[in-house]
Amino acid sequence: MKLLRTVAAATTVFALSGALAACSEEDEPTNASDDSAQTSDSAEPEGAGDSGDSGDTGDMGAGAATFGDGCAEIPTSGAGSFDGMVNDPVATAASNNPLLKTLVAAVTSIDGLADTLNGQEALTVFAPYDPAFAEIPEKDLNALVEGGMKDGQDSTLYKILAHHVLPTNADPAAVGGDQDTLAGDTLTVEGDAESGMTVSDGTVTASVLCGNIPTANATVYVIDKVLTGVK
């Protein structure tokens, strides 16, 4: 899939990264690695498929129960790997994952949200990967971020992000069906690890690219669409 090269080519993501540069520096989730560490840890994840060890990421350690073709894009070592993310709370773990840079930038644009997520005992997060955000028109995405920086947890951006989070830590056996979100609405999860899994808000249906990723306080499902919550 070469997801990171897709992200690098997306002008919307470039624009969002520039708009959030100052915010990301000020509000980086607690204990997150610095940029140099991220670069080292996440280098060439798409190349994992070039060696005989490529499929082993999901077959050992913290990645043993993960599923989905997108799991091959997760780094095989370092803070952004399965074994690295399992040691950190969810916002910090996401900040080390090369597929979730735009999501992390959105989260850190809202003052205190990263620390709030890190401080919860149990969560499930449906995390849109970077190309999902690139599908949103640039002006709309920037307006959401500006609103998040201004209005915090009263903003539309906060409601959209909360729409992707469940207040329980749900593995694939428990996550199916209708699930209440932190935004006070409902998502419907269908399928399973073997046949593939989708999550829908009634308007947008996203596929799970890599599911059942463990962090210290949450289970993460990387998805291919942003669930806007608009009906």
C-alpha positions in Angstrom: 0.0 0.0 0.0 3.0 2.3 0.6 0.8 4.4 3.0 3.6 6.7 4.1 4.5 7.6 0.5 0.8 8.4 -0.1 0.8 10.7 2.9 3.9 12.5 1.8 2.2 13.2 -1.5 -1.0 14.5 0.0 -1.1 18.3 -0.1 -3.9 18.5 2.5 -1.7 16.7 5.0 1.2 19.1 4.2 -1.2 22.1 4.8 -2.5 20.7 8.1 1.0 19.9 9.3 2.0 23.5 8.7 -1.0 24.9 10.4 -0.4 22.7 13.5 3.3 23.0 13.8 3.3 25.4 16.8 0.4 23.6 18.5 2.1 20.2 18.1 5.3 21.5 19.7 3.4 22.9 22.7 0.9 20.1 23.3 2.9 16.9 22.5 1.4 14.0 24.5 3.2 13.2 27.8 6.2 11.0 27.3 6.1 11.1 23.5 9.4 10.5 21.7 11.1 13.4 19.9 11.1 13.8 16.2 14.5 12.2 15.7 13.4 9.1 17.5 10.2 8.9 15.5 12.2 9.1 12.2 14.5 6.3 13.3 11.8 4.1 14.6 9.4 4.4 11.7 11.8 4.4 8.8 10.6 2.4 5.7 7.8 0.4 7.3 6.5 -0.5 3.9 9.7 -2.3 3.2 8.9 -4.8 5.9 7.4 -7.1 3.3 10.8 -7.4 1.5 12.2 -10.0 4.0 11.3 -13.3 5.3 10.5 -11.7 8.7 7.8 -9.4 7.3 4.8 -11.3 8.4 6.3 -12.0 11.9 5.2 -8.6 13.3 1.7 -9.9 13.9 2.8 -13.3 15.1 4.9 -12.4 18.1 4.9 -10.2 21.2 2.3 -7.5 21.5 1.3 -7.9 17.9 0.3 -11.5 18.2 -3.5 -10.9 18.1 -3.5 -8.0 15.6 -5.3 -8.4 12.3 -5.6 -6.7 8.9 -3.4 -6.1 5.9 -2.4 -2.7 7.2 -0.5 -4.2 10.1 2.4 -4.8 7.7 2.9 -1.0 7.6 3.5 -0.8 11.4 7.3 -0.5 12.2 8.9 -3.8 13.4 10.8 -2.1 16.2 11.0 1.0 18.3 8.3 3.1 20.0 6.0 2.9 17.0 6.0 -0.9 16.8 3.5 -3.1 18.5 5.9 -3.9 21.3 6.6 -0.2 21.7 3.0 1.0 21.7 1.9 -1.5 24.3 4.0 0.2 26.9 2.5 3.7 26.4 -1.0 5.2 27.0 -3.0 5.7 23.8 -2.2 9.3 22.8 1.5 8.8 23.4 1.4 5.5 21.5 -0.4 7.1 18.6 2.2 9.9 18.5 4.9 7.3 17.7 3.0 5.6 15.0 3.9 6.8 11.5 0.3 6.2 10.1 -1.4 8.5 12.6 0.5 11.8 12.4 -2.5 13.9 11.2 -4.8 12.3 13.9 -2.2 13.2 16.6 -1.9 16.7 15.2 -5.7 17.1 15.5 -5.8 15.7 19.0 -3.0 18.0 20.2 -4.7 21.0 18.8 -7.2 20.7 21.5 -5.7 21.8 24.8 -5.5 18.9 27.3 -7.1 16.3 25.2 -4.0 14.1 24.8 -3.5 14.0 28.5 -7.2 13.2 29.1 -7.0 10.3 26.7 -3.7 9.1 28.3 -5.3 9.3 31.8 -8.3 7.1 31.1 -8.3 3.5 32.4 -9.9 1.8 29.4 -10.7 3.0 25.9 -11.2 1.8 22.3 -10.0 4.1 19.6 -11.0 3.9 15.9 -8.0 5.8 14.5 -8.2 7.2 10.9 -4.8 6.9 9.2 -3.3 9.9 7.4 -4.8 9.4 3.9 -8.3 9.4 5.5 -7.8 13.0 6.6 -6.4 13.9 3.2 -9.9 13.1 1.7 -11.3 16.1 3.7 -11.2 19.4 1.7 -8.2 21.5 2.9 -10.2 24.5 3.8 -12.7 22.4 5.9 -9.9 20.5 7.7 -8.1 23.7 8.5 -11.3 25.3 9.8 -11.9 22.3 12.1 -8.4 22.6 13.5 -8.7 26.3 14.0 -12.0 25.7 15.8 -10.4 23.1 18.0 -7.5 25.4 19.0 -10.0 28.2 19.8 -12.9 26.4 21.4 -11.3 23.2 22.8 -13.8 20.6 24.0 -16.7 22.8 22.8 -15.5 22.5 19.2 -16.7 20.5 16.3 -13.3 18.9 16.0 -13.6 17.6 19.6 -17.0 16.1 18.8 -15.6 14.3 15.7 -12.6 12.9 17.6 -14.8 11.8 20.5 -17.0 10.1 18.0 -14.1 7.7 17.3 -13.6 6.6 20.9 -15.5 4.1 23.1 -15.3 4.3 26.9 -14.4 0.6 27.2 -11.4 -1.5 26.1 -12.9 -3.8 23.5 -11.1 -6.6 21.8 -12.4 -8.1 18.5 -14.8 -10.5 20.3 -16.4 -7.6 22.3 -16.3 -4.7 19.8 -19.0 -5.9 17.5 -22.5 -4.5 17.3 -23.8 -1.1 18.3 -21.3 0.8 20.5 -21.8 4.1 22.4 -19.1 6.7 21.9 -17.7 9.4 24.1 -19.6 11.9 21.8 -22.8 10.4 23.1 -23.8 8.7 19.8 -23.5 5.2 18.4 -21.2 3.4 16.0 -22.0 0.0 14.5 -19.1 -2.5 14.1 -19.6 -5.5 11.8 -17.4 -8.4 10.8 -14.5 -10.0 12.5 -10.7 -10.5 12.4 -11.0 -13.4 9.9 -13.4 -11.9 7.4 -12.6 -8.2 7.8 -14.2 -5.6 10.0 -16.0 -2.3 9.3 -17.3 0.5 11.6 -20.1 2.8 10.6 -21.8 5.9 11.9 -24.7 5.6 9.6 -23.3 7.9 7.0 -19.6 6.9 6.6 -18.5 3.2 6.7 -14.8 2.6 7.3 -12.8 -0.6 7.0 -10.4 -1.7 9.7 -6.9 -1.7 8.2 -5.1 -3.0 11.3 -7.1 -4.0 14.4 -6.7 -5.0 18.0 -3.5 -3.0 18.5 -2.8 -2.9 22.3 -1.6 0.2 24.2 -1.2 0.6 27.9 -4.8 1.8 28.4 -6.6 1.2 25.1 -7.2 -1.0 22.1 -6.7 0.8 18.7 -8.3 -0.1 15.4 -6.7 1.8 12.5 -9.4 2.7 9.9 -9.4 4.1 6.4 -12.1 6.8 6.8 -12.8 9.7 9.1 -16.2 9.2 10.8 -17.6 12.7 10.8 -20.8 11.9 12.8 -22.8 14.0 10.4 -26.2 12.5 9.4 
